[in-house]
């Protein structure tokens, strides 16, 4: 399988794809080793994760890891550094909190009987991961899975295979046994091999169509399935924003960071009619200042689109919108170069008849729609099958929180957007997914709770 640098479409490496027999052998080895791993003291399991977090941010290692990540995903080098640092921070949450939340707990005492809650690992799970943030979305799953005593068959996306190799390497160096974390190499066909195995849990990060297919394929097994899927994340600018320039700056970052290739990127913007012209002006000015180009060069804030095929899709969204009456304010075209570059694009005068306001964009294209009041904004924000995040900007906190409570999303942001915390659950509603990662809930995701009724004689 060729590994392509999206910045120039040159082959930077070739890797062997795993066969079905090899994947089956990985499972057998993992199943055997997991029986030992689950009985390894949790302090030792956590110590290995702590070592992993330390290793990936050692300067020499981090420099190499960031370079590899940028070379195969096309994101700016600084964003690769940010991602690796962020992954280490997420690890710290699990390192600090996991043991506390996994302790057996007496829930009730009734005479000579104690009722105790404890947690067992699921067993052998698979983590079919994503290319857009291989470190950040990966640690959501494989870190708590390992800490709770599971074995993991880890399949990185074919667009981040080299990064997957590095993650595997450093986990093993940190003390995770080789057969407890096994990397599966290949494309979607290889992913199908994993679905055929009698695994104890299936955890996927990616698109809704693929997530739906995975859920359907393994439904009869009656084992846990976790799906972190896409979003059509709305942002609403109310008429109570004191610093509209700062709001526009936040919105630009939330929209165009990682070229919009994030499930929680801002994908549609609604602006109260009193603030519309002022916000639009500030937003467009800031978008025009974004520089697109070689992601290894510091002056470029926008790198390449990871998947070449996605360029034509972005182009289709722009054409559809303009043919239906939208105004193209900035950008709108594929950049003529050897790499996969698309201009940061802003569309105004949009509506929900346009694909750019309904379909997941997953790229540097955004529509801005004027609204009359909060009620219209809420209606439009909920006019989607996705429900991952939603953002509201308002100097009136009570009003902002009231709006967010009426939007059907797993996460709500007030005066910020596109951020994730290990302390809070990450979950999607509707087509944005099933299950929860991060927070105590995201630790328990990888366990089977067990109740004990202990009576003295």
C-alpha positions as a printed Julia matrix, in Angstrom:
457×3 Matrix{Float64}:
   0.0     0.0    0.0
   1.41    3.39  -1.01
   1.61    6.14   1.58
   1.07    9.5   -0.15
   2.11   12.97   0.99
  -1.0    15.09   0.23
   1.12   18.24  -0.05
   2.74   17.01  -3.26
   1.08   13.62  -3.96
   4.42   11.85  -3.89
   4.81    8.35  -2.49
   6.76    8.61   0.78
   6.56    4.98   1.87
   5.17    1.56   1.04
   3.7    -0.8    3.63
   2.5    -4.38   3.56
  -1.21   -4.95   4.06
  -2.14   -7.57   6.65
  -3.92  -10.69   5.41
  -7.03  -12.15   6.99
  -4.96  -15.0    8.43
  -2.52  -12.53  10.01
  -5.38  -10.59  11.61
  -6.84  -13.83  12.99
  -3.44  -14.75  14.45
  -3.22  -11.32  16.11
  -6.58  -11.95  17.74
  -5.59  -15.37  19.05
  -2.37  -13.98  20.54
  -4.19  -10.99  22.06
  -6.89  -13.17  23.6
  -4.29  -15.36  25.28
  -2.22  -12.42  26.58
  -5.26  -10.46  27.8
  -5.89  -13.08  30.49
  -2.52  -12.11  31.97
  -2.86   -8.37  31.34
  -6.19   -8.04  33.15
  -4.55   -9.42  36.29
  -1.58   -7.09  36.05
  -1.88   -4.53  38.88
  -3.56   -1.37  37.64
  -0.62    0.65  38.97
   1.63   -1.11  36.44
  -0.79   -0.56  33.59
  -1.05    3.14  34.44
   2.74    3.4   34.76
   3.11    2.17  31.16
   0.67    4.81  29.92
   2.53    7.48  31.9
   5.75    6.42  30.22
   4.08    6.56  26.81
   2.89   10.13  27.44
   6.41   11.12  28.48
   8.05    9.49  25.47
   5.92   11.15  22.8
   6.67   14.65  24.08
  10.43   14.19  24.5
  11.83   16.75  22.06
  13.65   14.39  19.73
  10.71   11.99  19.57
   8.12   14.73  19.21
  10.01   16.35  16.34
  10.02   13.08  14.43
   6.41   12.27  15.24
   5.19   15.72  14.16
   7.14   15.48  10.9
   5.63   12.09  10.11
   2.12   13.26  10.96
   2.4    16.3    8.72
   3.9    14.28   5.87
   0.96   11.89   5.62
  -2.0    14.1    6.64
  -0.89   17.48   5.23
  -1.68   19.44   8.39
   0.63   22.35   9.35
   3.62   21.25  11.37
   2.59   23.4   14.33
  -0.8    21.68  14.41
   0.99   18.32  14.5
   2.96   19.5   17.52
  -0.27   20.73  19.11
  -1.92   17.36  18.54
   0.89   15.37  20.13
   0.99   17.72  23.12
  -2.79   17.48  23.43
  -2.65   13.68  23.38
  -0.18   13.73  26.27
  -2.53   16.01  28.22
  -5.45   13.63  27.65
  -3.28   10.76  28.85
  -2.71   12.69  32.07
  -6.44   12.68  32.78
  -6.6     8.9   32.51
  -3.37    8.5   34.49
  -4.69   10.65  37.33
  -8.31    9.53  37.44
  -8.66    5.93  36.24
  -7.73    4.08  39.41
 -10.18    6.14  41.44
 -13.08    5.37  39.14
 -12.23    1.67  38.81
 -12.08    0.9   42.51
 -14.66   -1.53  43.79
 -17.26    0.31  45.81
 -19.7    -0.74  48.53
 -23.02    0.54  47.23
 -25.16   -0.6   50.14
 -24.99   -2.58  53.38
 -28.03   -4.51  54.45
 -27.54   -6.32  57.72
 -24.94   -9.01  57.13
 -24.93   -8.44  53.36
 -22.75   -6.02  51.41
 -23.62   -4.97  47.86
 -20.43   -4.21  45.92
 -19.91   -2.75  42.45
 -16.74   -3.64  40.56
 -15.48   -3.4   36.99
 -14.09   -6.09  34.69
 -12.41   -5.41  31.33
 -14.36   -6.22  28.18
 -11.64   -8.5   26.81
 -10.21   -8.02  23.31
 -11.52   -4.96  21.5
 -10.76   -3.24  18.22
 -10.09    0.45  17.72
 -10.66    1.38  14.07
  -9.3     4.89  14.15
  -9.36    8.08  12.08
  -6.76   10.0   10.08
  -7.69   13.59  10.94
  -6.42   13.44  14.54
  -4.79   10.0   14.93
  -3.28   10.86  18.31
  -6.2    12.78  19.8
  -9.01   10.45  18.74
  -6.85    7.39  19.31
  -6.06    8.1   22.96
  -9.79    8.56  23.64
 -10.12    4.84  23.07
  -6.94    2.8   23.35
  -5.6     4.51  26.5
  -8.61    3.8   28.77
  -9.03    0.41  27.09
  -5.48   -0.57  28.05
  -5.72    0.85  31.56
  -8.91   -1.1   32.24
  -7.19   -4.35  31.26
  -8.25   -4.9   27.67
  -6.2    -6.01  24.69
  -6.51   -3.78  21.61
  -6.37   -4.59  17.91
  -5.63   -1.11  16.6
  -6.28   -0.26  12.97
  -5.2     3.26  12.03
  -6.64    4.82   8.91
  -4.76    4.06   5.71
  -4.16    7.83   5.58
  -2.24    7.81   8.87
  -0.53    4.43   8.79
   2.97    5.73   9.55
   1.66    7.58  12.59
  -0.08    4.4   13.69
   3.25    2.6   13.5
   4.8     5.23  15.76
   1.97    5.03  18.28
   2.44    1.26  18.4
   6.2     1.56  18.74
   6.05    3.96  21.68
   3.35    2.03  23.52
   5.54   -1.05  23.34
   8.61    0.91  24.43
   6.59    2.21  27.37
   5.84   -1.29  28.59
   2.59   -2.35  26.92
   3.08   -6.0   25.91
   3.31   -6.56  22.15
   0.32   -8.9   22.03
  -1.83   -6.54  24.11
  -1.61   -3.74  21.54
  -1.43   -5.04  17.99
  -1.56   -2.81  14.93
  -3.56   -3.98  11.93
  -2.39   -2.45   8.63
  -4.55   -1.82   5.6
  -7.59   -0.16   4.12
 -11.3    -0.72   4.6
 -11.13   -4.29   3.34
  -8.76   -5.17   6.19
 -11.16   -3.47   8.57
 -13.78   -5.99   7.45
 -11.56   -8.79   8.77
 -11.86   -7.27  12.24
 -15.65   -7.24  12.02
 -15.62  -10.98  11.37
 -13.7   -11.73  14.58
 -15.52  -12.63  17.84
 -14.3    -9.5   19.57
 -15.6    -8.15  22.86
 -16.06   -4.57  21.65
 -15.89   -2.52  18.46
 -14.88    1.14  18.63
 -14.78    3.25  15.49
 -14.02    6.88  14.72
 -14.99    8.17  11.28
 -17.94    8.83   9.0
 -21.6     8.09   9.64
 -22.01    5.69   6.67
 -19.08    3.54   7.79
 -20.12    3.67  11.43
 -23.65    2.59  10.55
 -22.32   -0.3    8.49
 -20.08   -1.44  11.37
 -22.96   -1.3   13.86
 -25.16   -3.34  11.53
 -22.42   -5.88  10.82
 -21.74   -6.72  14.48
 -25.23   -6.19  15.92
 -25.94   -9.91  16.34
 -22.87  -10.31  18.58
 -24.49   -8.2   21.33
 -21.21   -6.65  22.43
 -20.44   -2.97  23.07
 -20.11   -0.75  20.01
 -18.75    2.78  20.24
 -19.06    5.17  17.33
 -17.47    8.63  17.22
 -18.9     9.97  13.99
 -19.25   13.26  12.15
 -21.02   16.5   12.86
 -22.66   19.48  11.22
 -21.75   21.73  14.11
 -23.57   25.08  14.29
 -22.39   28.38  15.76
 -24.79   31.21  16.63
 -23.75   34.83  17.14
 -26.41   36.58  19.22
 -26.99   40.34  19.28
 -25.34   40.51  22.71
 -21.68   40.15  21.78
 -19.51   42.97  23.11
 -16.34   42.09  21.19
 -17.49   41.01  17.73
 -13.91   40.97  16.4
 -12.88   38.44  19.04
 -15.96   36.36  18.28
 -15.07   36.38  14.58
 -11.51   35.34  15.39
 -12.74   32.4   17.47
 -15.17   31.41  14.72
 -12.43   31.44  12.08
 -10.21   29.21  14.19
 -13.11   26.88  14.97
 -13.95   26.67  11.27
 -10.58   26.41   9.57
  -8.27   24.71  12.09
  -6.94   21.52  10.46
  -8.62   22.78   7.27
 -12.0    22.07   8.81
 -11.21   18.35   8.82
 -12.61   17.78  12.28
 -15.88   16.26  13.47
 -16.3    19.23  15.81
 -15.28   21.99  13.4
 -17.78   24.81  12.98
 -19.71   23.83   9.83
 -22.44   26.48   9.68
 -22.78   29.94  11.19
 -25.95   31.8   12.11
 -25.79   35.5   12.98
 -28.47   37.69  14.54
 -29.59   40.32  12.02
 -28.36   43.15  14.24
 -24.8    41.78  14.13
 -24.77   40.17  10.7
 -22.94   42.77   8.62
 -20.41   43.58  11.32
 -19.62   39.94  12.03
 -19.43   39.01   8.36
 -17.0    41.83   7.65
 -14.68   40.84  10.5
 -14.93   37.14   9.68
 -14.12   37.61   5.99
 -11.16   39.88   6.75
  -9.65   37.24   8.99
 -10.25   34.45   6.48
  -8.48   36.49   3.79
  -5.4    36.6    6.03
  -5.11   32.79   6.15
  -2.18   31.49   4.15
  -2.39   28.18   2.31
   0.65   26.16   1.28
   3.45   23.81   2.25
   2.52   22.68   5.79
   6.16   22.48   6.83
   6.56   26.24   6.4
   5.68   28.3    9.48
   4.02   31.13   7.54
   1.26   28.81   6.28
  -1.72   28.34   8.59
  -3.53   26.03   6.16
  -2.03   22.83   4.82
  -3.29   20.25   2.37
  -6.58   18.38   2.24
  -5.66   14.86   3.32
  -7.75   12.93   0.78
  -7.43   14.04  -2.84
 -10.91   12.76  -3.73
 -12.41   15.23  -1.25
 -11.4    18.23  -3.37
 -14.09   17.51  -5.95
 -16.7    17.12  -3.21
 -15.83   20.54  -1.75
 -16.04   22.02  -5.23
 -19.5    20.48  -5.68
 -20.73   22.08  -2.44
 -19.61   25.53  -3.57
 -21.19   25.16  -7.02
 -24.46   23.9   -5.52
 -24.64   26.88  -3.15
 -23.86   29.55  -5.73
 -26.32   28.07  -8.23
 -29.02   28.32  -5.53
 -28.3    31.97  -4.8
 -25.42   32.05  -2.32
 -22.77   34.76  -2.58
 -19.18   33.57  -2.8
 -17.32   36.0   -0.55
 -13.88   34.36  -0.43
 -12.15   31.42  -2.1
 -14.22   28.68  -3.66
 -11.68   26.82  -5.76
  -9.1    24.08  -5.82
  -5.64   25.62  -5.9
  -3.65   24.66  -8.98
  -0.65   22.83  -7.55
   0.87   19.39  -7.14
  -0.78   19.02  -3.74
  -4.36   18.84  -2.46
  -5.0    22.48  -1.63
  -8.37   24.23  -1.46
  -8.97   27.91  -0.83
 -10.54   28.89   2.51
 -14.09   29.58   1.39
 -16.9    31.73   2.79
 -20.44   31.72   1.42
 -23.13   34.21   2.5
 -26.85   34.43   1.71
 -27.08   30.71   2.29
 -30.09   28.66   3.35
 -30.94   25.09   4.22
 -31.82   24.2    0.65
 -28.08   24.2    0.0
 -25.94   21.13   0.54
 -23.26   23.12   2.36
 -25.75   23.76   5.19
 -26.97   20.16   5.41
 -24.13   17.78   4.54
 -20.96   17.37   6.55
 -18.39   19.55   4.79
 -15.22   18.31   6.49
 -13.19   20.97   4.77
 -12.48   24.72   4.54
 -15.93   25.77   3.32
 -18.41   27.66   5.54
 -21.82   29.24   5.07
 -23.06   32.27   7.05
 -26.84   32.75   7.43
 -28.67   35.75   8.88
 -31.42   35.04  11.45
 -34.1    37.25  12.98
 -34.04   35.97  16.56
 -33.02   33.18  18.93
 -36.03   31.06  18.05
 -35.09   30.97  14.36
 -31.47   30.22  15.23
 -32.46   27.3   17.48
 -34.75   25.87  14.82
 -31.99   26.0   12.22
 -29.33   24.65  14.58
 -31.55   21.62  15.21
 -32.33   21.14  11.52
 -29.81   18.32  11.09
 -29.45   14.59  11.62
 -26.15   15.19  13.43
 -25.75   16.24  17.06
 -22.13   16.51  18.12
 -21.4    20.09  19.23
 -23.05   23.51  19.16
 -21.7    26.96  19.96
 -23.3    30.21  21.08
 -21.61   33.57  21.5
 -23.34   35.94  23.9
 -22.26   38.33  26.64
 -25.42   37.29  28.46
 -24.48   33.94  30.02
 -28.03   33.08  31.11
 -29.31   33.63  27.58
 -26.47   31.64  26.05
 -26.99   28.67  28.33
 -30.74   28.75  27.72
 -30.14   28.51  23.96
 -27.63   25.68  24.3
 -30.05   23.65  26.39
 -32.49   23.73  23.49
 -29.99   22.45  20.92
 -29.73   18.69  20.48
 -25.99   18.09  20.77
 -23.67   16.11  23.01
 -21.5    19.16  23.76
 -22.35   22.84  24.08
 -19.91   25.75  23.93
 -20.55   29.26  25.21
 -18.19   31.9   23.78
 -15.8    29.24  22.49
 -15.86   26.35  20.04
 -14.01   23.27  18.84
 -12.43   22.19  22.12
 -12.33   18.9   24.02
 -11.59   18.16  27.69
 -10.72   14.83  29.24
 -12.89   15.74  32.21
 -16.12   15.95  30.18
 -17.91   13.23  28.21
 -17.53   13.23  24.44
 -20.64   11.84  22.82
 -22.73   12.39  19.75
 -26.47   12.31  19.2
 -28.27   11.11  16.1
 -25.88   10.46  13.24
 -22.95   11.74  15.32
 -22.53    8.45  17.09
 -23.16    5.99  19.88
 -21.57    5.75  23.29
 -19.22    7.96  25.26
 -15.49    8.55  25.52
 -13.52   10.73  27.96
 -14.6    11.61  31.51
 -15.34    8.86  34.07
 -18.02    7.59  31.68
 -15.35    7.11  29.02
 -13.32    4.96  31.41
 -16.31    2.76  32.27
 -17.06    2.42  28.53
 -14.33   -0.22  28.34
 -15.56   -2.26  31.29
 -18.3    -4.68  32.22
 -19.77   -3.69  35.59
 -20.29   -6.56  37.98
 -22.36   -6.61  41.14
 -21.51   -8.74  44.17
 -23.85   -9.66  47.01
 -21.52  -10.65  49.85
 -23.17  -12.18  52.9
 -21.35  -13.3   56.04
 -22.29  -16.62  57.64
